[in-house]
């Protein structure tokens, strides 16, 4: 199993959630986060914003589904401009359902 975490622009949150659901990945966790990437913030006039609003998605899938999930996210989240976000893929040792104790996805 793999965990796919995507940090995206907040205005793309609805599009990414819809794309994941349409592509067969309705289970996800999302939350609002603050952060910055390589640009290290944004200067607007006299104001410098070193932490920018972003949205983070977390999806756990089988290994053979990673490419489909990352493609869904990239297609829905990309604007072609700096600050679109980043996707991280990590291994998941195990997963189980709290209610039943059943292991796996």
Biotite code that builds the C-alpha atoms (Angstrom):
import biotite.structure as struc

atoms = struc.array([
    struc.Atom([0.000, 0.000, 0.000], chain_id="A", res_id=1, res_name="UNK", atom_name="CA", element="C"),
    struc.Atom([1.023, 3.578, -0.625], chain_id="A", res_id=2, res_name="UNK", atom_name="CA", element="C"),
    struc.Atom([-0.010, 6.896, 0.890], chain_id="A", res_id=3, res_name="UNK", atom_name="CA", element="C"),
    struc.Atom([-0.330, 9.761, -1.565], chain_id="A", res_id=4, res_name="UNK", atom_name="CA", element="C"),
    struc.Atom([-0.238, 13.225, 0.019], chain_id="A", res_id=5, res_name="UNK", atom_name="CA", element="C"),
    struc.Atom([-0.843, 16.236, -2.161], chain_id="A", res_id=6, res_name="UNK", atom_name="CA", element="C"),
    struc.Atom([-0.460, 19.860, -1.129], chain_id="A", res_id=7, res_name="UNK", atom_name="CA", element="C"),
    struc.Atom([-2.372, 22.039, -3.580], chain_id="A", res_id=8, res_name="UNK", atom_name="CA", element="C"),
    struc.Atom([-3.842, 25.508, -4.077], chain_id="A", res_id=9, res_name="UNK", atom_name="CA", element="C"),
    struc.Atom([-7.022, 25.917, -2.006], chain_id="A", res_id=10, res_name="UNK", atom_name="CA", element="C"),
    struc.Atom([-9.029, 27.014, -5.044], chain_id="A", res_id=11, res_name="UNK", atom_name="CA", element="C"),
    struc.Atom([-8.382, 23.577, -6.604], chain_id="A", res_id=12, res_name="UNK", atom_name="CA", element="C"),
    struc.Atom([-9.754, 21.622, -3.611], chain_id="A", res_id=13, res_name="UNK", atom_name="CA", element="C"),
    struc.Atom([-13.199, 20.950, -5.107], chain_id="A", res_id=14, res_name="UNK", atom_name="CA", element="C"),
    struc.Atom([-11.772, 19.993, -8.510], chain_id="A", res_id=15, res_name="UNK", atom_name="CA", element="C"),
    struc.Atom([-9.298, 17.518, -6.998], chain_id="A", res_id=16, res_name="UNK", atom_name="CA", element="C"),
    struc.Atom([-11.927, 15.914, -4.731], chain_id="A", res_id=17, res_name="UNK", atom_name="CA", element="C"),
    struc.Atom([-14.287, 15.541, -7.707], chain_id="A", res_id=18, res_name="UNK", atom_name="CA", element="C"),
    struc.Atom([-11.543, 14.121, -9.946], chain_id="A", res_id=19, res_name="UNK", atom_name="CA", element="C"),
    struc.Atom([-10.551, 11.533, -7.337], chain_id="A", res_id=20, res_name="UNK", atom_name="CA", element="C"),
    struc.Atom([-14.173, 10.464, -6.844], chain_id="A", res_id=21, res_name="UNK", atom_name="CA", element="C"),
    struc.Atom([-14.820, 10.311, -10.604], chain_id="A", res_id=22, res_name="UNK", atom_name="CA", element="C"),
    struc.Atom([-11.723, 8.157, -11.082], chain_id="A", res_id=23, res_name="UNK", atom_name="CA", element="C"),
    struc.Atom([-12.812, 5.650, -8.435], chain_id="A", res_id=24, res_name="UNK", atom_name="CA", element="C"),
    struc.Atom([-11.020, 6.997, -5.358], chain_id="A", res_id=25, res_name="UNK", atom_name="CA", element="C"),
    struc.Atom([-13.765, 8.446, -3.127], chain_id="A", res_id=26, res_name="UNK", atom_name="CA", element="C"),
    struc.Atom([-11.976, 7.724, 0.179], chain_id="A", res_id=27, res_name="UNK", atom_name="CA", element="C"),
    struc.Atom([-9.669, 10.552, 1.205], chain_id="A", res_id=28, res_name="UNK", atom_name="CA", element="C"),
    struc.Atom([-8.782, 12.932, 3.989], chain_id="A", res_id=29, res_name="UNK", atom_name="CA", element="C"),
    struc.Atom([-8.306, 16.636, 3.393], chain_id="A", res_id=30, res_name="UNK", atom_name="CA", element="C"),
    struc.Atom([-7.506, 19.608, 5.540], chain_id="A", res_id=31, res_name="UNK", atom_name="CA", element="C"),
    struc.Atom([-6.416, 23.228, 5.308], chain_id="A", res_id=32, res_name="UNK", atom_name="CA", element="C"),
    struc.Atom([-2.728, 23.827, 5.934], chain_id="A", res_id=33, res_name="UNK", atom_name="CA", element="C"),
    struc.Atom([-0.247, 26.700, 5.837], chain_id="A", res_id=34, res_name="UNK", atom_name="CA", element="C"),
    struc.Atom([3.186, 26.505, 4.313], chain_id="A", res_id=35, res_name="UNK", atom_name="CA", element="C"),
    struc.Atom([5.568, 27.599, 1.630], chain_id="A", res_id=36, res_name="UNK", atom_name="CA", element="C"),
    struc.Atom([7.599, 25.995, -1.095], chain_id="A", res_id=37, res_name="UNK", atom_name="CA", element="C"),
    struc.Atom([10.678, 27.041, -2.995], chain_id="A", res_id=38, res_name="UNK", atom_name="CA", element="C"),
    struc.Atom([9.266, 30.538, -3.505], chain_id="A", res_id=39, res_name="UNK", atom_name="CA", element="C"),
    struc.Atom([9.549, 31.111, 0.289], chain_id="A", res_id=40, res_name="UNK", atom_name="CA", element="C"),
    struc.Atom([6.390, 33.193, 0.416], chain_id="A", res_id=41, res_name="UNK", atom_name="CA", element="C"),
    struc.Atom([4.928, 36.036, -1.611], chain_id="A", res_id=42, res_name="UNK", atom_name="CA", element="C"),
    struc.Atom([5.413, 39.795, -1.535], chain_id="A", res_id=43, res_name="UNK", atom_name="CA", element="C"),
    struc.Atom([2.348, 41.895, -2.340], chain_id="A", res_id=44, res_name="UNK", atom_name="CA", element="C"),
    struc.Atom([3.150, 45.579, -2.171], chain_id="A", res_id=45, res_name="UNK", atom_name="CA", element="C"),
    struc.Atom([4.717, 46.273, 1.214], chain_id="A", res_id=46, res_name="UNK", atom_name="CA", element="C"),
    struc.Atom([3.400, 43.056, 2.759], chain_id="A", res_id=47, res_name="UNK", atom_name="CA", element="C"),
    struc.Atom([5.329, 39.799, 2.799], chain_id="A", res_id=48, res_name="UNK", atom_name="CA", element="C"),
    struc.Atom([3.412, 36.551, 3.339], chain_id="A", res_id=49, res_name="UNK", atom_name="CA", element="C"),
    struc.Atom([5.796, 33.782, 4.339], chain_id="A", res_id=50, res_name="UNK", atom_name="CA", element="C"),
    struc.Atom([3.052, 31.204, 4.935], chain_id="A", res_id=51, res_name="UNK", atom_name="CA", element="C"),
    struc.Atom([0.490, 30.566, 2.226], chain_id="A", res_id=52, res_name="UNK", atom_name="CA", element="C"),
    struc.Atom([-2.888, 28.842, 2.493], chain_id="A", res_id=53, res_name="UNK", atom_name="CA", element="C"),
    struc.Atom([-2.894, 25.392, 0.898], chain_id="A", res_id=54, res_name="UNK", atom_name="CA", element="C"),
    struc.Atom([-5.056, 22.273, 1.018], chain_id="A", res_id=55, res_name="UNK", atom_name="CA", element="C"),
    struc.Atom([-3.612, 18.835, 1.778], chain_id="A", res_id=56, res_name="UNK", atom_name="CA", element="C"),
    struc.Atom([-5.156, 15.606, 0.523], chain_id="A", res_id=57, res_name="UNK", atom_name="CA", element="C"),
    struc.Atom([-4.249, 12.175, 1.838], chain_id="A", res_id=58, res_name="UNK", atom_name="CA", element="C"),
    struc.Atom([-5.237, 9.006, -0.045], chain_id="A", res_id=59, res_name="UNK", atom_name="CA", element="C"),
    struc.Atom([-4.101, 5.448, 0.701], chain_id="A", res_id=60, res_name="UNK", atom_name="CA", element="C"),
    struc.Atom([-4.248, 3.032, -2.228], chain_id="A", res_id=61, res_name="UNK", atom_name="CA", element="C"),
    struc.Atom([-2.817, -0.247, -3.440], chain_id="A", res_id=62, res_name="UNK", atom_name="CA", element="C"),
    struc.Atom([0.576, -0.009, -5.142], chain_id="A", res_id=63, res_name="UNK", atom_name="CA", element="C"),
    struc.Atom([-0.836, -0.485, -8.635], chain_id="A", res_id=64, res_name="UNK", atom_name="CA", element="C"),
    struc.Atom([-3.227, 2.474, -8.187], chain_id="A", res_id=65, res_name="UNK", atom_name="CA", element="C"),
    struc.Atom([-0.614, 5.136, -7.369], chain_id="A", res_id=66, res_name="UNK", atom_name="CA", element="C"),
    struc.Atom([-0.149, 6.310, -10.948], chain_id="A", res_id=67, res_name="UNK", atom_name="CA", element="C"),
    struc.Atom([-3.912, 6.725, -11.473], chain_id="A", res_id=68, res_name="UNK", atom_name="CA", element="C"),
    struc.Atom([-4.292, 8.742, -8.244], chain_id="A", res_id=69, res_name="UNK", atom_name="CA", element="C"),
    struc.Atom([-1.315, 10.988, -8.947], chain_id="A", res_id=70, res_name="UNK", atom_name="CA", element="C"),
    struc.Atom([-2.521, 11.581, -12.519], chain_id="A", res_id=71, res_name="UNK", atom_name="CA", element="C"),
    struc.Atom([-5.984, 12.548, -11.225], chain_id="A", res_id=72, res_name="UNK", atom_name="CA", element="C"),
    struc.Atom([-4.480, 15.005, -8.768], chain_id="A", res_id=73, res_name="UNK", atom_name="CA", element="C"),
    struc.Atom([-2.031, 16.509, -11.246], chain_id="A", res_id=74, res_name="UNK", atom_name="CA", element="C"),
    struc.Atom([-4.652, 16.958, -13.950], chain_id="A", res_id=75, res_name="UNK", atom_name="CA", element="C"),
    struc.Atom([-7.163, 18.589, -11.595], chain_id="A", res_id=76, res_name="UNK", atom_name="CA", element="C"),
    struc.Atom([-4.721, 20.723, -9.574], chain_id="A", res_id=77, res_name="UNK", atom_name="CA", element="C"),
    struc.Atom([-2.323, 22.062, -12.190], chain_id="A", res_id=78, res_name="UNK", atom_name="CA", element="C"),
    struc.Atom([-2.556, 25.672, -13.314], chain_id="A", res_id=79, res_name="UNK", atom_name="CA", element="C"),
    struc.Atom([0.873, 25.782, -14.911], chain_id="A", res_id=80, res_name="UNK", atom_name="CA", element="C"),
    struc.Atom([2.098, 28.478, -12.525], chain_id="A", res_id=81, res_name="UNK", atom_name="CA", element="C"),
    struc.Atom([4.516, 28.327, -9.567], chain_id="A", res_id=82, res_name="UNK", atom_name="CA", element="C"),
    struc.Atom([2.824, 27.345, -6.320], chain_id="A", res_id=83, res_name="UNK", atom_name="CA", element="C"),
    struc.Atom([0.594, 24.620, -7.786], chain_id="A", res_id=84, res_name="UNK", atom_name="CA", element="C"),
    struc.Atom([1.806, 22.252, -5.083], chain_id="A", res_id=85, res_name="UNK", atom_name="CA", element="C"),
    struc.Atom([3.620, 19.004, -4.472], chain_id="A", res_id=86, res_name="UNK", atom_name="CA", element="C"),
    struc.Atom([2.754, 15.295, -4.290], chain_id="A", res_id=87, res_name="UNK", atom_name="CA", element="C"),
    struc.Atom([4.465, 12.854, -1.927], chain_id="A", res_id=88, res_name="UNK", atom_name="CA", element="C"),
    struc.Atom([4.166, 9.057, -2.153], chain_id="A", res_id=89, res_name="UNK", atom_name="CA", element="C"),
    struc.Atom([5.223, 6.922, 0.816], chain_id="A", res_id=90, res_name="UNK", atom_name="CA", element="C"),
    struc.Atom([4.870, 3.283, 1.811], chain_id="A", res_id=91, res_name="UNK", atom_name="CA", element="C"),
    struc.Atom([2.208, 2.155, 4.275], chain_id="A", res_id=92, res_name="UNK", atom_name="CA", element="C"),
    struc.Atom([3.160, -0.801, 6.484], chain_id="A", res_id=93, res_name="UNK", atom_name="CA", element="C"),
    struc.Atom([-0.401, -1.734, 7.434], chain_id="A", res_id=94, res_name="UNK", atom_name="CA", element="C"),
    struc.Atom([-3.943, -0.425, 7.758], chain_id="A", res_id=95, res_name="UNK", atom_name="CA", element="C"),
    struc.Atom([-6.963, -1.699, 9.647], chain_id="A", res_id=96, res_name="UNK", atom_name="CA", element="C"),
    struc.Atom([-10.541, -0.650, 10.336], chain_id="A", res_id=97, res_name="UNK", atom_name="CA", element="C"),
    struc.Atom([-11.140, 0.391, 13.942], chain_id="A", res_id=98, res_name="UNK", atom_name="CA", element="C"),
    struc.Atom([-14.709, -0.910, 14.132], chain_id="A", res_id=99, res_name="UNK", atom_name="CA", element="C"),
    struc.Atom([-14.052, -4.410, 12.775], chain_id="A", res_id=100, res_name="UNK", atom_name="CA", element="C"),
    struc.Atom([-10.311, -4.854, 13.137], chain_id="A", res_id=101, res_name="UNK", atom_name="CA", element="C"),
    struc.Atom([-10.204, -5.930, 9.479], chain_id="A", res_id=102, res_name="UNK", atom_name="CA", element="C"),
    struc.Atom([-6.780, -5.331, 7.924], chain_id="A", res_id=103, res_name="UNK", atom_name="CA", element="C"),
    struc.Atom([-6.075, -3.833, 4.518], chain_id="A", res_id=104, res_name="UNK", atom_name="CA", element="C"),
    struc.Atom([-8.002, -1.300, 2.502], chain_id="A", res_id=105, res_name="UNK", atom_name="CA", element="C"),
])
